[in-house]
């Protein structure tokens, strides 16, 4: 039996800021270096679109692809835009088999990625340091609640592993906005200093907003984004490996004449 060539497609949100695509390309390169043929597609703002990415894979000889959405929040983009993009890939490039993996989503490996950024930052951390995980958030409060649950449940273990006082979360949209970061800092007893970790996959506008909010209170921000970490590479690989078998869209039957 002939094996069908498989490729991995990272489906990112996209941004007019070119740093976003560079982060995604860097993550794709890390996966390539691990022996996984990887390319990228974008929901908006940047090429290639999912359809064009699918056609490029087919033209390059791939028979199938597994799509891993690079989204953390289980909100609108994950619930609506991603299924629509995968449906378009299947219907508009029916010769390519497409497997739909879960978005990277809310997984403990995100906390491992945060730990990598903290350790790599070489910022001083001790038992009087508070860590603030700053996520993009959502106006969908159910999605924010799911993020809160992950950060709360696994934040204690992260604090213990790093030897810091506490781990808390703040958000750009929904939940506790970053404009109230000072209030959040005052709520954590016993902290003499704080460090902000941007919980965003790619560089660009969102990370800038987090850094600006933290800068108002002279709180240092870890360099880099989640795409720069080994933990994110592991999470993408995990999601891809757990995806169901790829399917090919059946073209409409021709009417008999």
Secondary structure, DSSP 8 states (H G I E B T S, - for coil): -----EEEEEEE---SSHHHHHHHHHHHHHHHHTT--EEEEESSSSS--HHHHHHHHHHTT--EEEEEE---S-SHIIIIIHHHHHHHHHHHSTTSEEEE---S-S-THHHHHHHHHHHHHT----TTEEEEEEEEE-S-HHHHHHHHHHHHHHHHHHHHHHT-SEEEEEEEESSSBGGGHHHHHHHSTT-SEEEEEE--SS-SHHHHHHHHHHHTTT-EE-SS-GGGSHHHHHHHHHHHHTS---B----------
